[in-house]
Amino acid sequence: MTTHTPKGPYTCGDYRQEMVLLALKKRLVEEDMTPEARRVMEEEVARLEEEMGMD
């Protein structure tokens, strides 16, 4: 994983994305869910990480 380096000023949108990502990762660890729900959530985590330059 690479370190995220913002290309411009750190915005409210950046903060929101980080909080959504953290919440999804927490749910993946703590919640018992169906394999389909887990797959969808993991895809969303991957999408957010890529969008944030964390791939």
GIJO-V749225 format. One line per field, one symbol per residue. ss: DSSP state (A for helix, B for strand, O for the rest). psi: psi as a letter, one per 20 degrees, with the letter a starting at -180 (. if undefined). A space follows every 10 residues. Layout:
ss=???
psi=???
This chain:
ss=OOOOOOOOOO OAAAAAAAAA AAAAAAAAAA OOOOAAAAAA AAAAAAAAAA AOOOO
psi=pqppoqibqp rhhggggghg gggghghhgh qprqhggggg ghhggggggg hikj.
